[in-house]
């Protein structure tokens, strides 16, 4: 049976420019919706993170006023999927040849650790060079920044993508004090970033790269990737 790898952050805090510590974790819908779609399509899903560390749930993603009325279902699905899988794989022990696709969910964690994780960068470079689908949603595209080749070139420069926008970060209340903002950083480094309306589903495909702007874009990202896998 074909396998998909979901790579999660291991971060539980986001240190702000004033030194304060903002609690973070995985965003339930961004883990649950893709996992559900892949399993329904007949794929096995593995989970990995730096050091095999399971980060906590971002409690904002369990708040209906923030994450929508369906958030309890997403939380229950994500928690069960992670519990059933057991200890996460260590990124430094993952072989990209074992998987048909790599998926990068968000929460703020990827801007803390995955954006500069060398092991993830290696996996993404190998996946991209062989045309394997790569999916990323919300803050997950920060993880794409780890893919710097042996010549110091970011391999996704010049590619079309979306991610949690700077406007959404401001509306969420986390822009002030952020060490850097994701959409702006992607553009600075050469990505062709576009975005839709705040918190509304918006997805971009560029070849084997599938990105979603926010949690509402998670399921569509997975659906598009599955369609490509055939």
C-alpha positions, 0 to 999 in steps of 0.5 A, spaced: 500 500 500 502 506 498 504 511 503 504 518 505 508 522 510 505 528 514 511 532 517 509 535 523 513 541 527 516 539 534 515 546 537 510 548 543 512 555 543 514 561 539 519 566 542 517 573 540 521 579 539 520 581 546 522 575 549 515 572 550 513 565 549 507 564 545 504 557 546 503 553 539 502 546 537 499 543 531 492 545 528 487 540 528 484 541 521 490 541 518 492 534 520 485 531 520 483 533 514 488 531 509 489 525 513 482 523 513 482 524 505 488 520 504 486 514 508 479 514 504 483 514 498 486 508 500 493 511 502 497 509 509 499 515 513 506 516 517 507 521 521 514 524 522 517 530 526 524 533 528 527 528 533 520 524 533 517 529 538 509 529 538 507 537 539 501 538 543 495 541 540 494 548 538 488 550 543 486 555 538 484 550 533 479 547 538 475 553 539 469 553 535 469 561 535 476 561 532 476 554 528 469 553 526 463 549 528 466 542 525 473 543 530 471 538 535 471 533 529 477 535 527 480 535 534 478 528 535 480 525 528 487 528 529 488 526 536 486 519 534 490 518 528 496 520 532 494 516 538 493 510 533 500 511 529 504 511 536 511 514 536 512 519 531 518 517 526 524 521 527 526 526 520 533 524 520 531 516 519 526 517 514 527 515 507 523 519 502 523 513 497 518 509 502 513 515 500 509 517 494 508 524 497 510 529 503 505 533 506 506 539 511 501 542 516 501 548 520 500 551 526 505 556 528 510 551 529 514 550 522 516 558 523 520 555 529 523 549 527 521 546 520 523 552 516 531 551 517 531 543 519 536 540 514 533 533 515 527 536 512 530 540 507 534 533 504 527 530 504 524 535 500 529 536 495 529 529 494 522 529 493 522 535 488 527 532 484 523 526 483 517 529 482 513 527 488 507 531 490 509 536 496 503 539 500 503 544 505 498 548 508 497 555 512 504 555 516 506 549 513 509 552 507 515 555 512 517 548 512 519 549 504 524 554 506 528 548 509 530 546 502 536 549 500 541 545 495 548 544 495 549 551 492 545 555 497 539 556 492 532 555 495 529 550 490 522 553 491 524 560 488 520 562 482 515 557 484 507 559 485 504 558 492 500 560 497 501 560 505 497 564 511 497 571 509 500 577 513 493 580 513 491 573 516 497 574 521 495 581 523 487 579 524 489 573 528 493 578 533 500 574 532 503 579 527 506 584 532 512 581 535 513 576 530 520 575 528 518 574 521 511 574 517 511 568 512 508 570 506 513 576 506 519 572 507 516 567 501 516 573 497 523 576 499 526 569 497 523 569 491 516 565 491 511 567 487 506 568 493 498 569 492 493 569 497 485 570 497 480 572 502 482 572 509 480 565 512 477 563 506 479 556 502 484 558 497 489 553 493 495 554 488 498 548 484 505 549 481 507 542 478 508 537 484 507 543 489 500 544 492 499 549 497 493 552 501 492 558 504 489 557 511 486 551 515 480 551 510 484 550 504 487 543 508 482 538 505 482 541 498 490 541 498 489 533 499 484 532 494 488 536 489 494 532 491 490 525 491 488 527 484 495 528 481 497 521 484 491 518 481 
